[in-house]
Structures are given as C-alpha cells and as structure tokens.
C-alpha cells in the first residue's frame, strides 16, 4: 500500500544553489519570550530546542532530521525572528529540556546535537526561495491544501497528499469533546438551534458548517471550539453536542506522526520531506 502511495517519490541529490553560496556565516536567531525579553541564539542551538519542543525524542532519527530541516527552513524564511509558541515554533530552553528529560538530558541533548550537525545547512526551497515549511502533529489520513485552511493564495508545494502512516502509531488520533447547550450558546453568543456540516474538502476536512442560518468555515468552528482538527463529526443528544475529531493540527505541510510512520517503514528524511512538500529541493546553504 505504502509503496503505491509513494511510488513517485524520488530522493534528489542535495544541491548548493548559487543564491545561497554567500549565506554561510554564523546565523543568530532572535527569540521573543512571552515576558517581553529577547534572546539571540546560534541557529544550531535554537534548532535543538525546537525539535525538543516539537517532536517526541523517541521518534526515529529520519523523522527528527526531517523536522530539523523543516524548522531550519521555517526560521530562515522568517528572517531569524521567532517566538517560543505555536505562533512560530515551540522552543524549549535548556532548563525546560532538563526538567522534561531528567537523567536522560545529556544523552538526548547530544543526540539532537548530532542530528542537527548531520544536516547542517540543509533547507527546503522552491524555485530558489525558502518555502513556508508548515507542519502539524497528525493527519486524518490526508494533508490539506494550504489555501483550504489558511484562505490565502495556494502554495504549489503545500498540496494535499495521502498520509496513512500515522494511523496505527499515533496516540489520541481520535478525540471527543462534549459541549452542553449552555456552553455552545455562550461560545457562539446566541441561542443555537442547529449545527450541521454542509460541505467537505477532498481531504475529508470540514469546509463549511451551518449554525442556525449562518455559515462558518471548518477552521472557524475548530478555533472557536478549540477542536483538535477540522476533520470532525457532530452528534447531538439531550445533554448537548459531541464533536469527534481525527488528527491534530491545521493539517497543512508535514504530518509529524506521519513522518515518524514513514521513518519506521524505512524512508529517508529526504523522501519524507519531498513527499509532504511537493516539488521542493533540499538545498545546502
């Protein structure tokens, strides 16, 4: 099955694009914290903290490498300006990593450091420009077209692809969230008589929902109700509404659990990246 899905993948050789030949000086990332202070950090040190915050350390090395390259590309596309949250990329300080990993801190830190060094300078480009290397936790079996979620111009490399790789390996792939009638009314700001899904995208994510006589996008419903994803179903009983979701995150770009599933099947980080980001080059700066 997976061979058929990925039959067209070709792992291109990593190239050095002329545009990037002079971009080899030490890179400093400016990190903005929630309390208002900023910190300048070497890019490699920053990437260790990002991968620690964005992926389980237990993931396969090829998935971790894919995350490193996606995260490096993301921060370069933002001109090295980031915060520590999901608005850009989750970043953990050394103290936070120590708290999370306890006696495994030294081992885990050195392992991530090694993987960062093994992929030094590797970024994702499309027609000579850094891509918007979006990623998310897990899919419903498909990723989303960028314009279907973000309602912006379509990105040719952020196309919907099948992603069956996390189905058996991702915890909490399916989640339920219950709302009483009072809670729903409070969230919408009016008395809700009915909620009905009107349409879906080809990726099976919800496109539109009718609430009474008003139409909402799937994204609007997800964000208003803080649902895990835009793949959801709705049931109603005498207590209120139950929303059942599949997958977690916005669904655009690389599925992190999908990347790990691919790695477990023997795919390289290059193949993972070129599957989730269609038509990109892995370029060395």
Buried (B, 14 or more C-beta within 10 A) or exposed (E): EBEEBBEEBEBEEBEEBEEBEEEEEEBEBBBBEEEEEEBEBEBBBBBBBBBBBBBEBEBBEBBBBBBBBBBBBBBBBBEBEBBBEEEBBBBBBEEBBBEBBEEEBEEBBEBBBEBBEEBEBBBBBBEEEBBBBBBBBBBBBBBBBBEBBBEEEEBEBBBBBBBBBBBEEBEEBEBEBEBEBEEBBEBBEEEBEEBEBEEBBEBBBBBBBBBEEEEBBBBBBBEBBEBBBBBBEBEEEEEBBBBBBBBBBBBBBBBBBBBBBBBBBEBBBBBBBBBBBBEBBBBBB
